[in-house]
Amino acid sequence: MPDKPAPDASRRSEKSRRAIYAAALALVAETGYPKTTIESIAARAGVGKQTIYRWWPSKADVLMEAFLDLGEQAAARQGDAQGEGQPDGIPDTGDLAADLKAVLRATVDELFDPAFEAPARALAAEGVVNEQLGREFVAKLLQPQLELYVRRLRSAQDAGAVRPGVDPRIALELFVSPLAQRWLQRTAPISYEYTDTLVDYALYGLVPR
């Protein structure tokens, strides 16, 4: 009798990892972050909790990695839809206001996508009280996105559409920070009209022109 091939441990591990990602994201959406536990994630994923602890020290780390993977998969799908050769980042059509409005509208869609909203809120809230997670949240999730704005604003400076002395890192906060605050605190509705207005106020100011 021929020997059976040995099980592929890497494939088995990847299947378990994917199941854990899916379980963590689903449970946070269904029951909320406080009620999500390593035990409930393990039960939903069909693995032992020892498996989870072997790879991650806490449920926050599981959720962070699952959320990062979710974003990578979404970016890959978007890249496939756009086709090869499409640049990463904020479009540069030569019209700064239009480009910023377009990306902020896409951000609104993502913020209220059920797949993203619950884990994003959970990580943002936990990052306030968990210093290490907060640093990771900024470094791995926020900073790469903010850098896209910095690059687009610097491009606008090179084209003469933004004053040379403007600091792009501070300038982007004029429209990104109000959106984030309104989303986190649920103080008022968020719409395309709202984000378009943020861009107009940021670029053109409040004084009569």
PyRosetta script that sets phi, psi and omega in degrees:
from pyrosetta import init, pose_from_sequence

init()
pose = pose_from_sequence("MPDKPAPDASRRSEKSRRAIYAAALALVAETGYPKTTIESIAARAGVGKQTIYRWWPSKADVLMEAFLDLGEQAAARQGDAQGEGQPDGIPDTGDLAADLKAVLRATVDELFDPAFEAPARALAAEGVVNEQLGREFVAKLLQPQLELYVRRLRSAQDAGAVRPGVDPRIALELFVSPLAQRWLQRTAPISYEYTDTLVDYALYGLVPR")
pose.set_psi(1, 131.6)
pose.set_omega(1, 178.6)
pose.set_phi(2, -68.7)
pose.set_psi(2, 146.6)
pose.set_omega(2, 177.6)
pose.set_phi(3, -68.4)
pose.set_psi(3, 139.9)
pose.set_omega(3, 175.8)
pose.set_phi(4, -75.5)
pose.set_psi(4, 143.8)
pose.set_omega(4, 178.2)
pose.set_phi(5, -65.5)
pose.set_psi(5, 145.5)
pose.set_omega(5, 178.7)
pose.set_phi(6, -67.0)
pose.set_psi(6, 144.9)
pose.set_omega(6, 177.2)
pose.set_phi(7, -58.5)
pose.set_psi(7, 142.7)
pose.set_omega(7, 178.8)
pose.set_phi(8, -83.2)
pose.set_psi(8, 102.7)
pose.set_omega(8, -176.4)
pose.set_phi(9, -63.8)
pose.set_psi(9, -34.6)
pose.set_omega(9, -178.2)
pose.set_phi(10, -66.7)
pose.set_psi(10, -38.6)
pose.set_omega(10, 178.6)
pose.set_phi(11, -68.5)
pose.set_psi(11, -39.3)
pose.set_omega(11, 179.2)
pose.set_phi(12, -64.6)
pose.set_psi(12, -41.5)
pose.set_omega(12, 179.1)
pose.set_phi(13, -64.3)
pose.set_psi(13, -40.9)
pose.set_omega(13, -179.6)
pose.set_phi(14, -66.4)
pose.set_psi(14, -38.9)
pose.set_omega(14, 177.7)
pose.set_phi(15, -62.7)
pose.set_psi(15, -42.4)
pose.set_omega(15, 178.3)
pose.set_phi(16, -65.4)
pose.set_psi(16, -41.7)
pose.set_omega(16, -179.4)
pose.set_phi(17, -61.1)
pose.set_psi(17, -44.5)
pose.set_omega(17, 179.3)
pose.set_phi(18, -63.1)
pose.set_psi(18, -40.0)
pose.set_omega(18, 179.5)
pose.set_phi(19, -64.7)
pose.set_psi(19, -37.9)
pose.set_omega(19, 179.2)
pose.set_phi(20, -68.4)
pose.set_psi(20, -43.2)
pose.set_omega(20, 176.1)
pose.set_phi(21, -55.1)
pose.set_psi(21, -51.7)
pose.set_omega(21, -176.4)
pose.set_phi(22, -61.5)
pose.set_psi(22, -41.1)
pose.set_omega(22, -179.1)
pose.set_phi(23, -65.2)
pose.set_psi(23, -44.2)
pose.set_omega(23, -179.3)
pose.set_phi(24, -62.0)
pose.set_psi(24, -45.9)
pose.set_omega(24, -179.3)
pose.set_phi(25, -65.6)
pose.set_psi(25, -41.4)
pose.set_omega(25, -178.8)
pose.set_phi(26, -66.7)
pose.set_psi(26, -43.4)
pose.set_omega(26, -177.1)
pose.set_phi(27, -67.6)
pose.set_psi(27, -39.1)
pose.set_omega(27, 177.8)
pose.set_phi(28, -62.9)
pose.set_psi(28, -39.3)
pose.set_omega(28, 178.7)
pose.set_phi(29, -69.1)
pose.set_psi(29, -36.2)
pose.set_omega(29, -175.1)
pose.set_phi(30, -82.8)
pose.set_psi(30, -43.1)
pose.set_omega(30, -171.7)
pose.set_phi(31, -116.6)
pose.set_psi(31, -10.1)
pose.set_omega(31, -176.7)
pose.set_phi(32, 91.3)
pose.set_psi(32, 160.1)
pose.set_omega(32, -176.6)
pose.set_phi(33, -64.9)
pose.set_psi(33, -45.3)
pose.set_omega(33, -176.7)
pose.set_phi(34, -58.7)
pose.set_psi(34, -35.1)
pose.set_omega(34, -177.1)
pose.set_phi(35, -86.6)
pose.set_psi(35, -8.8)
pose.set_omega(35, 177.2)
pose.set_phi(36, -80.9)
pose.set_psi(36, 129.7)
pose.set_omega(36, -178.6)
pose.set_phi(37, -128.4)
pose.set_psi(37, 165.2)
pose.set_omega(37, 174.7)
pose.set_phi(38, -59.0)
pose.set_psi(38, -39.9)
pose.set_omega(38, -179.1)
pose.set_phi(39, -63.7)
pose.set_psi(39, -42.6)
pose.set_omega(39, -179.4)
pose.set_phi(40, -69.9)
pose.set_psi(40, -35.5)
pose.set_omega(40, 176.2)
pose.set_phi(41, -64.1)
pose.set_psi(41, -44.7)
pose.set_omega(41, -179.9)
pose.set_phi(42, -62.0)
pose.set_psi(42, -43.3)
pose.set_omega(42, -179.7)
pose.set_phi(43, -64.0)
pose.set_psi(43, -43.5)
pose.set_omega(43, -180.0)
pose.set_phi(44, -65.9)
pose.set_psi(44, -37.2)
pose.set_omega(44, -177.2)
pose.set_phi(45, -81.2)
pose.set_psi(45, -14.8)
pose.set_omega(45, -178.8)
pose.set_phi(46, 75.8)
pose.set_psi(46, 33.2)
pose.set_omega(46, 177.8)
pose.set_phi(47, -128.2)
pose.set_psi(47, 166.7)
pose.set_omega(47, 174.7)
pose.set_phi(48, -79.0)
pose.set_psi(48, 148.4)
pose.set_omega(48, -179.5)
pose.set_phi(49, -64.5)
pose.set_psi(49, -22.6)
pose.set_omega(49, 176.7)
pose.set_phi(50, -63.4)
pose.set_psi(50, -32.8)
pose.set_omega(50, 177.9)
pose.set_phi(51, -62.5)
pose.set_psi(51, -42.9)
pose.set_omega(51, 179.9)
pose.set_phi(52, -66.3)
pose.set_psi(52, -46.3)
pose.set_omega(52, -178.8)
pose.set_phi(53, -65.5)
pose.set_psi(53, -23.1)
pose.set_omega(53, 177.7)
pose.set_phi(54, -69.6)
pose.set_psi(54, -29.5)
pose.set_omega(54, -176.9)
pose.set_phi(55, -102.4)
pose.set_psi(55, -30.1)
pose.set_omega(55, -176.1)
pose.set_phi(56, -136.8)
pose.set_psi(56, 141.7)
pose.set_omega(56, -179.4)
pose.set_phi(57, -81.2)
pose.set_psi(57, -16.8)
pose.set_omega(57, -176.1)
pose.set_phi(58, -156.2)
pose.set_psi(58, 167.4)
pose.set_omega(58, 178.3)
pose.set_phi(59, -67.7)
pose.set_psi(59, -29.9)
pose.set_omega(59, 177.7)
pose.set_phi(60, -61.8)
pose.set_psi(60, -40.1)
pose.set_omega(60, 179.3)
pose.set_phi(61, -68.8)
pose.set_psi(61, -37.1)
pose.set_omega(61, 176.2)
pose.set_phi(62, -60.9)
pose.set_psi(62, -48.8)
pose.set_omega(62, -176.5)
pose.set_phi(63, -65.8)
pose.set_psi(63, -39.8)
pose.set_omega(63, 178.4)
pose.set_phi(64, -59.0)
pose.set_psi(64, -48.1)
pose.set_omega(64, -178.2)
pose.set_phi(65, -67.7)
pose.set_psi(65, -38.5)
pose.set_omega(65, 178.3)
pose.set_phi(66, -64.1)
pose.set_psi(66, -39.3)
pose.set_omega(66, -179.2)
pose.set_phi(67, -70.1)
pose.set_psi(67, -40.1)
pose.set_omega(67, 175.9)
pose.set_phi(68, -61.4)
pose.set_psi(68, -41.7)
pose.set_omega(68, 178.6)
pose.set_phi(69, -64.7)
pose.set_psi(69, -38.8)
pose.set_omega(69, 177.8)
pose.set_phi(70, -60.1)
pose.set_psi(70, -43.8)
pose.set_omega(70, 178.7)
pose.set_phi(71, -65.2)
pose.set_psi(71, -38.8)
pose.set_omega(71, 178.8)
pose.set_phi(72, -64.7)
pose.set_psi(72, -40.7)
pose.set_omega(72, 178.7)
pose.set_phi(73, -65.8)
pose.set_psi(73, -40.1)
pose.set_omega(73, 178.6)
pose.set_phi(74, -64.5)
pose.set_psi(74, -41.4)
pose.set_omega(74, 178.8)
pose.set_phi(75, -64.6)
pose.set_psi(75, -38.3)
pose.set_omega(75, 178.6)
pose.set_phi(76, -64.7)
pose.set_psi(76, -41.2)
pose.set_omega(76, 178.3)
pose.set_phi(77, -65.1)
pose.set_psi(77, -39.4)
pose.set_omega(77, 178.9)
pose.set_phi(78, -65.5)
pose.set_psi(78, -40.0)
pose.set_omega(78, 177.4)
pose.set_phi(79, -63.6)
pose.set_psi(79, -39.8)
pose.set_omega(79, 177.7)
pose.set_phi(80, -63.9)
pose.set_psi(80, -38.7)
pose.set_omega(80, -179.2)
pose.set_phi(81, -68.4)
pose.set_psi(81, -35.1)
pose.set_omega(81, -178.9)
pose.set_phi(82, -79.3)
pose.set_psi(82, -26.3)
pose.set_omega(82, -178.0)
pose.set_phi(83, 93.6)
pose.set_psi(83, 164.3)
pose.set_omega(83, -178.9)
pose.set_phi(84, -69.3)
pose.set_psi(84, 153.5)
pose.set_omega(84, 177.1)
pose.set_phi(85, 89.6)
pose.set_psi(85, -4.0)
pose.set_omega(85, 178.1)
pose.set_phi(86, -79.1)
pose.set_psi(86, 131.3)
pose.set_omega(86, -179.2)
pose.set_phi(87, -70.9)
pose.set_psi(87, 148.3)
pose.set_omega(87, 174.6)
pose.set_phi(88, -80.1)
pose.set_psi(88, 152.7)
pose.set_omega(88, 174.1)
pose.set_phi(89, 102.7)
pose.set_psi(89, -165.6)
pose.set_omega(89, -178.4)
pose.set_phi(90, -77.0)
pose.set_psi(90, 134.2)
pose.set_omega(90, 179.5)
pose.set_phi(91, -58.5)
pose.set_psi(91, 150.5)
pose.set_omega(91, 175.7)
pose.set_phi(92, -124.5)
pose.set_psi(92, 88.5)
pose.set_omega(92, -179.5)
pose.set_phi(93, -90.8)
pose.set_psi(93, -5.4)
pose.set_omega(93, -173.6)
pose.set_phi(94, 96.7)
pose.set_psi(94, -11.0)
pose.set_omega(94, 177.6)
pose.set_phi(95, -112.4)
pose.set_psi(95, 97.4)
pose.set_omega(95, -173.5)
pose.set_phi(96, -61.0)
pose.set_psi(96, -45.5)
pose.set_omega(96, -178.3)
pose.set_phi(97, -60.2)
pose.set_psi(97, -46.0)
pose.set_omega(97, -179.2)
pose.set_phi(98, -63.7)
pose.set_psi(98, -39.6)
pose.set_omega(98, -179.1)
pose.set_phi(99, -66.6)
pose.set_psi(99, -42.9)
pose.set_omega(99, 179.1)
pose.set_phi(100, -66.6)
pose.set_psi(100, -40.0)
pose.set_omega(100, 178.8)
pose.set_phi(101, -63.2)
pose.set_psi(101, -40.2)
pose.set_omega(101, -179.0)
pose.set_phi(102, -63.9)
pose.set_psi(102, -44.6)
pose.set_omega(102, -176.8)
pose.set_phi(103, -72.1)
pose.set_psi(103, -33.4)
pose.set_omega(103, 177.9)
pose.set_phi(104, -70.5)
pose.set_psi(104, -34.8)
pose.set_omega(104, 174.9)
pose.set_phi(105, -63.7)
pose.set_psi(105, -40.6)
pose.set_omega(105, 177.0)
pose.set_phi(106, -65.1)
pose.set_psi(106, -34.6)
pose.set_omega(106, 177.7)
pose.set_phi(107, -65.5)
pose.set_psi(107, -40.7)
pose.set_omega(107, 176.7)
pose.set_phi(108, -58.7)
pose.set_psi(108, -45.5)
pose.set_omega(108, 179.3)
pose.set_phi(109, -58.9)
pose.set_psi(109, -41.6)
pose.set_omega(109, -178.2)
pose.set_phi(110, -69.9)
pose.set_psi(110, -40.3)
pose.set_omega(110, -178.3)
pose.set_phi(111, -60.5)
pose.set_psi(111, -30.8)
pose.set_omega(111, -178.3)
pose.set_phi(112, -106.0)
pose.set_psi(112, 12.5)
pose.set_omega(112, 171.1)
pose.set_phi(113, -73.8)
pose.set_psi(113, 121.9)
pose.set_omega(113, -177.0)
pose.set_phi(114, -54.3)
pose.set_psi(114, -30.2)
pose.set_omega(114, -179.8)
pose.set_phi(115, -68.7)
pose.set_psi(115, -28.2)
pose.set_omega(115, -176.7)
pose.set_phi(116, -101.0)
pose.set_psi(116, -33.8)
pose.set_omega(116, -167.2)
pose.set_phi(117, -62.2)
pose.set_psi(117, -51.0)
pose.set_omega(117, -175.8)
pose.set_phi(118, -62.0)
pose.set_psi(118, -51.0)
pose.set_omega(118, 179.5)
pose.set_phi(119, -66.4)
pose.set_psi(119, -33.6)
pose.set_omega(119, 179.1)
pose.set_phi(120, -65.7)
pose.set_psi(120, -43.4)
pose.set_omega(120, 178.1)
pose.set_phi(121, -64.5)
pose.set_psi(121, -41.2)
pose.set_omega(121, -178.8)
pose.set_phi(122, -62.4)
pose.set_psi(122, -45.4)
pose.set_omega(122, -179.0)
pose.set_phi(123, -67.7)
pose.set_psi(123, -39.9)
pose.set_omega(123, 179.5)
pose.set_phi(124, -63.6)
pose.set_psi(124, -43.6)
pose.set_omega(124, -179.1)
pose.set_phi(125, -68.4)
pose.set_psi(125, -44.7)
pose.set_omega(125, -179.0)
pose.set_phi(126, -66.5)
pose.set_psi(126, -32.1)
pose.set_omega(126, 179.5)
pose.set_phi(127, -64.9)
pose.set_psi(127, -20.6)
pose.set_omega(127, 178.1)
pose.set_phi(128, -70.0)
pose.set_psi(128, -37.7)
pose.set_omega(128, -176.5)
pose.set_phi(129, -101.2)
pose.set_psi(129, -17.8)
pose.set_omega(129, 179.3)
pose.set_phi(130, -108.7)
pose.set_psi(130, 99.6)
pose.set_omega(130, -171.5)
pose.set_phi(131, -59.4)
pose.set_psi(131, -44.4)
pose.set_omega(131, -178.7)
pose.set_phi(132, -64.0)
pose.set_psi(132, -44.7)
pose.set_omega(132, 178.4)
pose.set_phi(133, -64.0)
pose.set_psi(133, -38.5)
pose.set_omega(133, 178.5)
pose.set_phi(134, -59.6)
pose.set_psi(134, -42.5)
pose.set_omega(134, 178.3)
pose.set_phi(135, -64.3)
pose.set_psi(135, -41.0)
pose.set_omega(135, 179.0)
pose.set_phi(136, -66.2)
pose.set_psi(136, -39.7)
pose.set_omega(136, 179.5)
pose.set_phi(137, -59.4)
pose.set_psi(137, -43.5)
pose.set_omega(137, 179.6)
pose.set_phi(138, -68.9)
pose.set_psi(138, -47.8)
pose.set_omega(138, -174.1)
pose.set_phi(139, -67.9)
pose.set_psi(139, -40.8)
pose.set_omega(139, -172.7)
pose.set_phi(140, -93.4)
pose.set_psi(140, -28.0)
pose.set_omega(140, -174.7)
pose.set_phi(141, -110.8)
pose.set_psi(141, -49.5)
pose.set_omega(141, -174.0)
pose.set_phi(142, -81.2)
pose.set_psi(142, -49.0)
pose.set_omega(142, -173.1)
pose.set_phi(143, -58.5)
pose.set_psi(143, -43.8)
pose.set_omega(143, 178.1)
pose.set_phi(144, -60.3)
pose.set_psi(144, -35.8)
pose.set_omega(144, 178.2)
pose.set_phi(145, -70.4)
pose.set_psi(145, -41.7)
pose.set_omega(145, -179.9)
pose.set_phi(146, -65.3)
pose.set_psi(146, -32.9)
pose.set_omega(146, -180.0)
pose.set_phi(147, -63.4)
pose.set_psi(147, -29.5)
pose.set_omega(147, 177.0)
pose.set_phi(148, -64.3)
pose.set_psi(148, -39.7)
pose.set_omega(148, 176.7)
pose.set_phi(149, -65.8)
pose.set_psi(149, -42.1)
pose.set_omega(149, 179.7)
pose.set_phi(150, -58.3)
pose.set_psi(150, -46.0)
pose.set_omega(150, -179.4)
pose.set_phi(151, -62.9)
pose.set_psi(151, -40.5)
pose.set_omega(151, -179.6)
pose.set_phi(152, -68.7)
pose.set_psi(152, -39.3)
pose.set_omega(152, 179.2)
pose.set_phi(153, -68.4)
pose.set_psi(153, -35.8)
pose.set_omega(153, 176.4)
pose.set_phi(154, -66.5)
pose.set_psi(154, -37.1)
pose.set_omega(154, 175.9)
pose.set_phi(155, -62.1)
pose.set_psi(155, -40.1)
pose.set_omega(155, 178.0)
pose.set_phi(156, -66.1)
pose.set_psi(156, -36.0)
pose.set_omega(156, 175.1)
pose.set_phi(157, -61.9)
pose.set_psi(157, -43.9)
pose.set_omega(157, 179.9)
pose.set_phi(158, -61.5)
pose.set_psi(158, -31.1)
pose.set_omega(158, -179.0)
pose.set_phi(159, -87.9)
pose.set_psi(159, -2.7)
pose.set_omega(159, 179.1)
pose.set_phi(160, 85.1)
pose.set_psi(160, 10.6)
pose.set_omega(160, -178.3)
pose.set_phi(161, -89.5)
pose.set_psi(161, -10.2)
pose.set_omega(161, 177.4)
pose.set_phi(162, -133.6)
pose.set_psi(162, 140.3)
pose.set_omega(162, -179.1)
pose.set_phi(163, -56.4)
pose.set_psi(163, 141.0)
pose.set_omega(163, -176.8)
pose.set_phi(164, -58.9)
pose.set_psi(164, -32.8)
pose.set_omega(164, -175.3)
pose.set_phi(165, -83.4)
pose.set_psi(165, -2.5)
pose.set_omega(165, -177.9)
pose.set_phi(166, -72.6)
pose.set_psi(166, 134.1)
pose.set_omega(166, 175.7)
pose.set_phi(167, -87.0)
pose.set_psi(167, 111.9)
pose.set_omega(167, -176.7)
pose.set_phi(168, -59.0)
pose.set_psi(168, -33.6)
pose.set_omega(168, -177.8)
pose.set_phi(169, -66.8)
pose.set_psi(169, -34.3)
pose.set_omega(169, 176.0)
pose.set_phi(170, -78.0)
pose.set_psi(170, -40.7)
pose.set_omega(170, -176.3)
pose.set_phi(171, -60.3)
pose.set_psi(171, -39.0)
pose.set_omega(171, -176.6)
pose.set_phi(172, -64.2)
pose.set_psi(172, -24.4)
pose.set_omega(172, -179.4)
pose.set_phi(173, -67.9)
pose.set_psi(173, -18.3)
pose.set_omega(173, -178.8)
pose.set_phi(174, -65.1)
pose.set_psi(174, -28.5)
pose.set_omega(174, 178.3)
pose.set_phi(175, -116.4)
pose.set_psi(175, -26.0)
pose.set_omega(175, 179.6)
pose.set_phi(176, -76.2)
pose.set_psi(176, -44.9)
pose.set_omega(176, -175.6)
pose.set_phi(177, -64.3)
pose.set_psi(177, -45.1)
pose.set_omega(177, 177.7)
pose.set_phi(178, -60.6)
pose.set_psi(178, -38.0)
pose.set_omega(178, 178.0)
pose.set_phi(179, -64.3)
pose.set_psi(179, -46.1)
pose.set_omega(179, -179.9)
pose.set_phi(180, -62.3)
pose.set_psi(180, -42.4)
pose.set_omega(180, -178.7)
pose.set_phi(181, -64.9)
pose.set_psi(181, -44.0)
pose.set_omega(181, -179.5)
pose.set_phi(182, -65.6)
pose.set_psi(182, -36.7)
pose.set_omega(182, 179.7)
pose.set_phi(183, -68.5)
pose.set_psi(183, -44.9)
pose.set_omega(183, -177.5)
pose.set_phi(184, -67.9)
pose.set_psi(184, -42.2)
pose.set_omega(184, -173.9)
pose.set_phi(185, -91.7)
pose.set_psi(185, -10.4)
pose.set_omega(185, -179.5)
pose.set_phi(186, 53.6)
pose.set_psi(186, 40.8)
pose.set_omega(186, -177.1)
pose.set_phi(187, -77.9)
pose.set_psi(187, -23.4)
pose.set_omega(187, -178.0)
pose.set_phi(188, -162.7)
pose.set_psi(188, 161.9)
pose.set_omega(188, -179.9)
pose.set_phi(189, -63.4)
pose.set_psi(189, 154.0)
pose.set_omega(189, 175.8)
pose.set_phi(190, -117.7)
pose.set_psi(190, 130.9)
pose.set_omega(190, -178.4)
pose.set_phi(191, -143.1)
pose.set_psi(191, 170.8)
pose.set_omega(191, 174.3)
pose.set_phi(192, -61.4)
pose.set_psi(192, -38.8)
pose.set_omega(192, 179.8)
pose.set_phi(193, -60.6)
pose.set_psi(193, -39.4)
pose.set_omega(193, 179.2)
pose.set_phi(194, -63.3)
pose.set_psi(194, -49.0)
pose.set_omega(194, -177.4)
pose.set_phi(195, -69.5)
pose.set_psi(195, -33.9)
pose.set_omega(195, 174.7)
pose.set_phi(196, -60.7)
pose.set_psi(196, -41.4)
pose.set_omega(196, -179.9)
pose.set_phi(197, -65.9)
pose.set_psi(197, -38.8)
pose.set_omega(197, 176.6)
pose.set_phi(198, -57.2)
pose.set_psi(198, -44.3)
pose.set_omega(198, 179.7)
pose.set_phi(199, -63.8)
pose.set_psi(199, -45.1)
pose.set_omega(199, -179.3)
pose.set_phi(200, -61.0)
pose.set_psi(200, -44.6)
pose.set_omega(200, 179.6)
pose.set_phi(201, -64.3)
pose.set_psi(201, -42.1)
pose.set_omega(201, -177.6)
pose.set_phi(202, -66.1)
pose.set_psi(202, -41.8)
pose.set_omega(202, -175.0)
pose.set_phi(203, -83.1)
pose.set_psi(203, -34.5)
pose.set_omega(203, -171.6)
pose.set_phi(204, -112.0)
pose.set_psi(204, -5.8)
pose.set_omega(204, 176.0)
pose.set_phi(205, 75.6)
pose.set_psi(205, -170.9)
pose.set_omega(205, -175.5)
pose.set_phi(206, -111.0)
pose.set_psi(206, -13.6)
pose.set_omega(206, -177.4)
pose.set_phi(207, -80.2)
pose.set_psi(207, 155.1)
pose.set_omega(207, 178.8)
pose.set_phi(208, -60.7)
pose.set_psi(208, 142.7)
pose.set_omega(208, 178.8)
pose.set_phi(209, -106.1)
pose.dump_pdb("model.pdb")
